[in-house]
Amino acid sequence: MGILRIYYRVIALLAPEKGLATALALANLALAGVFFLEPWLFGRVVDALAGNAHGSAWTYIAWWAGVGFAGVAASVLVSLHADRLAHRRRLAVIAQFFEHAIGLPLAFHGRHHTGRLLRIMHGGSSNLFGLWLGFFRDHLATVLSILVMVPLALHMNWKLALLMILLMLSFGVFNAIAMRKTHKAQGEVEQLHHAISERVGDVFGNVMVVQSFSRIPAEVAEIRSMVGKVLAAQYPVLRGWAWLSVANRAASTLTIVAIFALGASLNGKGEVTVGAIVTFVGFSMQLIGRMEQFAGFISSLFFQTHSLKDFFAVLDTPAVLSDDTSAPPLPPVKGEVVFDDVSFGYEASHPALKHLSFRVPAGGTAAIVGPTGAGKTTALSLLYRAYDPSGGRITIDGIDIRDVNLHSLREQIAVVFQDPGLFYRSIADNLRIGKPDATEAELQAAAAAAEAHGFIVVKPEGYATLVAERGRSLSGGERQRLSIARAMLKDAPILILDEATSALDNATEWRIQRALNALTQNRTTFVIAHRLSTVRNADVILVLKDGELVEQGRYDELVAQGGLFAELDGQGRFVADAEDDGGGAEAG
């Protein structure tokens, strides 16, 4: 993505407020007029005083005052509204970035660290803000003034105008050389900054591990080493742009001297007046100031290019799911689920699921078992459309889930994940993820059913207690019980339990199992589990291996068959000992 294309996209993001943006652009046009009129009027005043111009000097002075006041009015408009517009659009693109990013597939988030995405969002939006302000305050007026000033100068005296054009060309050549020489190095700098954000985010997210393993000195040393690499990569870039500044300043000084020298020579021949020389010097000073501003803009845009590329790359990442918001909502369902020849792969060459077909009647319970990596969680993630299958279809009550609104589909499915996924919010707010309008009574009833009310009420602030990031202030069992209570509160007709009791001790699991038995009544339930207690009573057990359905039936039938399920049982994967030893017992 070229630098000009990036700048075009930056300006295109102003489209939602194009009316105000147009008004500000017109104000910049007025400012550009002021920039070239003032030197011209100055020259006319000098010639009028010397008797070399038609009209009175006072007339030109009056015009000069009028032009100046018009410039002040235009500046007021720009100053009042450019900042506000830039602030509004910055916050709008943050919201746009956030909305788009959280809707991207899980595979995308698996490839991009949270710290990196946060840096891309904040860095990109800050750079956009600066460019928008610069566009309205400087860039546009600079371009417009140059477009008007150069033809006018050529009309007045082409010989002096050529010196101004040479100055512009020198600025362009010097900037092009600097960008070509330093572009790759600046890209490396940006990647190093991303690496620092990722490393810091990792450490903050695992502070307990870092402290318990005495990793603080090592992690600090690594960050300092990475900072050193950034500076080592950044200094050559800064040196190149410093030399550019020196070259631009030298060209500007030589141009002013040349204009005076050539003007004096032409004045001696009677080709130009003193006022014309004054006008050209004024033009040149204005041009130099504008070109230096423009060079500063190019410099800042250069340093921001990689950050903006990353920002737009996220916005350009297509969502794997094609959710048609105009699609009809999924009506209230009974809960019959059918997988019809379903295949799926995160990569086309490595399918995770192959021709999966089964039917679970409304209100039935299906347990999905199999070795690690068999595709159990992947299969059920297709049900709530975390992904879409690459082949086959999934129906609920005979309706293809791709033919309905995604939001309405997910409203009718509750999930208890193996990783509870708690937010840095109060306990009540975490529970209300399941039902935003839940009353206090409903919160407490769901928590009680999930055996969570008891530990919540003894917290210092009860249900208002703040949960640490990812639930680190709670034990494993407490986190899981909140996750179960959240699903109970949602009260959806289809329930997915992904190792829902894996973090519970035996006594707590037995109590929650009673709650889950009540919760699964008249609901279509899918259970991913390794423990016999959650598999024995399932209406159907689906045995997966390498993404294929190799066996299905009730518990006693599968054991009697002596196939993979019985083999896994014999290996101790599902034996009662896994319960008796309290595997996955909560801490605390």
Secondary structure, DSSP 8 states (H G I E B T S, - for coil): --HHHHHHHHHHTTGGGHHHHHHHHHHHHHHHHHHHHHHHHHHHHHHHHTT-SSS-HHHHHHHHHHHHHHHHHHHHHHHHHHHHHHHHHHHHHHHHHHHHHHTS-HHHHHHS-HHHHHHHHHHHHHHHHHHHHHIIIIIHHHHHHHHHHHHHHHHH-HHHHHHHHHHHHHHHHHHHHHHHHHHHHHHHHHHHHHHHHHHHHHHHHTHHHHHHTT-HHHHHHHHHHHHHHHHHHHHHHHHHHHHHHHHHHHHHHHHHHHHHHHHHHHHHTTSS-HHHHHHHHHHHHHHHHHHHHHHHHHHHHHHHHHHHHHHHHHHHS--SS---TTS---------EEEEEEEE-SBTTB-SEEEEEEEE-TT-EEEEE-STTSSHHHHHHHHTTSS--SEEEEEETTEEGGGS-HHHHHHTEEEE-SS----SSBHHHHHTTT-TT--HHHHHHHHHHTT-HHHHHTSTTGGG-B--GGGTTS-HHHHHHHHHHHHHHH--SEEEEESTTTT--HHHHHHHHHHHHHHHTTSEEEEE-SSGGGTTT-SEEEEEETTEEEEEE-HHHHHHHTSHHHHHHHTTSSSTHHHHTTTT----
